[in-house]
Amino acid sequence: MAGLRAAASEPHPVTHPPSIAGRAATPIARRPGDPPDEVSNIELRYYLRVLRRRRLLVLLTVAVAIVAGWLITPSQATYTAKAQLYVGSRSINLTPGAGDVSGDRSAGLSFLANSYAHMIPTLTVADRAVAATEVPRTAQQVLPGVTATAQPATQLILLEVVDRDPGIAATLANGMADGFVELINDQERLQSDDPEAGNDPAPVSVFEYAVLPTRPEPNGLFRNLILAMIFGFLVAVGVVVLLEYLDLTIRSADDVQERLQLPVLGAIPLATGAGHA
């Protein structure tokens, strides 16, 4: 009985295996009084050991991701030319009851600015700009690089044209601005019953013409490479976790004890060296 009481009083080691995706890994003997920080450090060392063992896979995955990030980044520099249009109110009656746009002056101008901003990046305006400037581009080629944005709390529209040639970008921006103003003038003349309506100022005009851009737009290469490296590392970790989960190789006596749930009575070391048969 004394022997049984002595055996019962001895603390038994508790198996605490760090797990990867739900699969038990190398067991860690832990007594009930062990601090949690020590166990966490052991688990961290185990995970680092797994990554070190499969470092070739990790490096290869990260390298492939970096190459992919470099390939998807545009290599050719582009330039952005900017012009500004002014939405005026001299020829628009915004007084209550007039019925032109709205009784509220700011709401009416905001409505016009947003409407014009949606009308600028269209094939109709692009055709006018290409025909007027005679640049070596088609309207279909120009249109993807054209954006128009109504500036909040103002009567201005920002017109931007992106092209790989800075001179063509500035020329097209000015051509788009002039072409749109002419188009609105033509529309106002056609919709008016007054034959002298063409002498009235247009509701939109060019406030500032585009100048030649001198700096290319950043292509985001550094950002793409950093994101690709992070993404590649996360993918590599996921692959390592999956492989470790599917790997049933027994590498140590601890693995035998953990898999079979039986104590290891002994182990025969692997003989190495030229002196062993």
C-alpha positions in Angstrom: 0.0 0.0 0.0 2.8 2.3 0.8 4.2 1.7 -2.7 0.9 2.4 -4.3 0.5 5.6 -2.3 4.0 6.7 -3.4 3.2 6.0 -7.0 0.0 7.9 -6.8 1.6 10.9 -5.3 4.1 11.3 -8.1 2.9 13.8 -10.7 2.4 12.1 -14.1 3.6 13.9 -17.2 0.7 15.4 -19.2 1.0 15.1 -22.9 0.4 18.5 -24.5 0.9 18.2 -28.3 0.8 21.3 -30.4 -1.6 20.6 -33.2 -1.6 21.6 -36.8 -5.1 21.7 -38.4 -6.4 19.4 -35.7 -3.7 16.8 -35.9 -1.5 16.1 -32.8 2.1 16.7 -33.4 5.2 16.1 -31.3 4.1 15.6 -27.6 5.4 17.9 -24.9 5.8 16.5 -21.4 4.3 19.0 -19.0 3.7 19.0 -15.3 0.5 20.7 -13.9 2.6 23.5 -12.4 4.4 24.4 -15.6 3.9 28.1 -16.6 2.0 28.6 -19.9 4.7 30.9 -21.3 7.2 28.0 -21.4 4.7 25.7 -23.2 4.0 28.5 -25.7 7.7 28.9 -26.4 8.0 25.2 -27.0 5.0 25.2 -29.4 6.5 28.2 -31.3 9.8 26.4 -31.6 8.0 23.4 -33.0 6.2 25.4 -35.7 9.5 27.1 -36.6 11.1 23.7 -36.9 8.4 22.6 -39.2 8.8 25.6 -41.4 12.6 25.2 -41.4 12.2 21.6 -42.5 10.1 22.7 -45.5 12.0 25.9 -46.1 12.5 25.1 -49.8 8.8 24.9 -50.4 8.3 28.2 -48.5 11.0 30.0 -50.5 9.8 28.6 -53.8 6.1 29.7 -53.1 7.2 33.2 -52.1 9.4 33.5 -55.1 6.6 32.5 -57.5 4.3 35.1 -55.8 6.8 37.9 -56.2 7.4 37.0 -59.9 3.6 37.1 -60.4 3.3 40.5 -58.7 6.1 41.8 -60.9 4.4 40.5 -64.1 1.0 42.0 -63.4 2.5 45.4 -62.7 2.4 47.7 -65.8 5.9 48.2 -67.0 5.2 51.2 -69.3 4.9 54.6 -67.7 1.7 56.6 -68.1 1.0 60.3 -67.8 -2.2 62.0 -66.6 -3.2 65.4 -68.0 -5.9 67.4 -66.1 -8.3 70.1 -67.3 -11.2 71.7 -65.4 -14.6 72.7 -66.7 -16.8 75.3 -65.0 -20.6 74.8 -64.8 -22.0 78.3 -64.9 -25.5 79.7 -64.3 -25.7 82.9 -66.4 -27.9 81.2 -69.1 -29.8 79.0 -66.6 -32.8 80.3 -64.7 -32.6 78.8 -61.3 -35.2 81.0 -59.6 -38.2 79.2 -58.0 -40.9 78.5 -60.5 -38.7 78.9 -63.5 -38.6 75.1 -64.2 -35.2 75.1 -65.8 -33.5 72.8 -63.3 -34.5 73.3 -59.7 -35.6 75.9 -57.3 -32.6 75.3 -55.2 -29.5 76.9 -56.8 -26.9 74.6 -55.3 -28.9 71.5 -56.0 -29.4 72.6 -59.6 -25.8 73.2 -60.3 -24.8 70.0 -58.6 -27.3 68.1 -60.8 -25.8 69.7 -63.9 -22.2 69.0 -62.9 -22.9 65.4 -62.2 -24.9 65.0 -65.5 -22.0 66.6 -67.5 -19.5 64.4 -65.7 -21.3 61.3 -67.0 -21.6 62.7 -70.5 -17.9 63.5 -71.0 -16.3 60.0 -71.1 -18.5 58.9 -74.0 -17.7 57.9 -77.6 -19.5 61.0 -78.9 -17.1 63.4 -77.1 -14.1 61.2 -77.8 -14.8 61.2 -81.5 -14.9 65.0 -81.5 -11.6 65.2 -79.6 -9.8 62.8 -81.9 -11.1 64.5 -85.0 -10.1 67.9 -83.7 -6.7 67.1 -82.4 -5.7 64.5 -85.1 -3.8 62.4 -82.5 -2.7 58.9 -83.6 -5.4 57.3 -81.5 -9.0 56.1 -82.0 -11.9 57.0 -79.9 -12.1 53.4 -78.6 -8.4 53.7 -77.5 -8.9 57.0 -75.8 -12.0 56.3 -73.9 -10.6 53.9 -71.3 -8.2 56.6 -70.1 -10.8 59.3 -69.7 -12.4 60.2 -66.4 -14.6 63.1 -65.4 -15.5 63.9 -61.8 -17.8 66.6 -60.4 -15.9 68.2 -57.5 -17.9 68.3 -54.3 -19.3 71.6 -53.1 -18.0 73.4 -56.3 -19.2 74.1 -59.8 -16.1 72.5 -61.3 -15.6 69.2 -63.2 -12.2 67.6 -63.2 -11.4 66.0 -66.5 -8.4 63.5 -66.6 -6.9 61.8 -69.6 -4.2 59.1 -69.2 -1.9 58.1 -72.0 1.7 56.7 -72.4 2.7 59.9 -74.2 2.5 63.1 -72.1 2.0 65.3 -75.1 -0.9 63.3 -76.4 -2.4 63.2 -72.9 -2.5 67.0 -72.7 -3.7 67.4 -76.2 -6.5 64.9 -75.7 -7.6 66.5 -72.4 -7.9 69.9 -74.0 -9.6 68.4 -77.1 -12.1 66.6 -74.8 -12.8 69.8 -72.9 -13.3 71.9 -76.0 -15.3 69.2 -77.7 -17.7 68.8 -74.8 -18.3 72.6 -74.6 -19.1 72.7 -78.3 -21.4 69.7 -78.0 -23.4 71.3 -75.2 -23.6 74.6 -77.2 -25.0 72.6 -80.1 -27.5 70.9 -77.9 -28.6 74.1 -76.4 -29.0 75.7 -79.8 -31.1 72.8 -81.1 -33.4 72.8 -78.1 -34.0 76.6 -78.1 -36.8 78.3 -80.0 -34.9 81.6 -80.0 -32.8 82.0 -83.2 -30.3 84.2 -81.3 -29.9 81.6 -78.5 -26.5 80.7 -79.9 -25.2 84.1 -78.6 -26.0 83.2 -75.0 -23.1 81.9 -72.9 -22.9 78.2 -72.6 -23.9 76.5 -69.3 -20.4 75.0 -69.2 -17.0 76.3 -70.2 -13.3 75.5 -69.9 -12.0 76.9 -66.7 -8.4 75.6 -67.0 -6.7 73.9 -69.8 -4.4 70.9 -69.3 -0.6 71.4 -69.2 2.1 69.0 -70.3 2.5 66.4 -67.5 6.2 65.9 -66.5 6.0 63.1 -64.0 4.7 59.6 -64.8 2.1 58.0 -62.7 3.4 55.5 -60.1 2.8 52.0 -61.3 2.6 50.5 -57.7 5.5 48.0 -58.3 6.8 48.2 -54.7 3.3 47.8 -53.2 2.5 44.9 -55.5 5.8 43.1 -54.6 5.2 43.5 -50.8 1.6 42.2 -51.1 2.7 39.4 -53.3 5.4 38.4 -50.8 2.9 38.4 -47.9 0.4 36.5 -49.9 3.0 33.9 -51.0 4.2 33.4 -47.5 0.6 32.8 -46.2 0.0 30.3 -49.0 3.2 28.6 -48.2 2.3 28.3 -44.5 -1.1 26.8 -45.6 0.6 24.3 -47.8 3.0 23.3 -45.0 0.1 22.9 -42.6 -1.7 20.7 -45.0 1.4 18.5 -45.8 2.2 18.2 -42.1 -1.4 17.1 -41.4 -1.2 14.4 -44.1 2.3 13.3 -43.2 2.2 10.0 -41.2 5.9 9.5 -41.0 7.2 8.5 -37.5 10.4 10.4 -36.7 10.8 9.9 -33.0 9.8 7.8 -30.0 7.4 10.6 -29.0 5.6 10.1 -32.3 5.2 6.3 -31.5 3.9 7.1 -28.1 1.4 9.7 -29.4 0.2 7.5 -32.3 -0.2 4.2 -30.5 -1.0 5.5 -27.1 1.5 3.1 -25.6 4.7 3.7 -23.7 8.1 3.2 -25.5 10.2 0.6 -23.7 13.3 1.1 -25.7 14.8 2.3 -29.0 17.6 1.0 -31.2 19.7 3.9 -32.5 20.5 4.0 -36.2 24.1 2.8 -36.8 26.2 5.2 -38.9 29.8 5.4 -40.0 32.1 3.2 -42.0 33.0 0.9 -39.1 29.5 -0.6 -38.9 28.4 -3.4 -41.1 
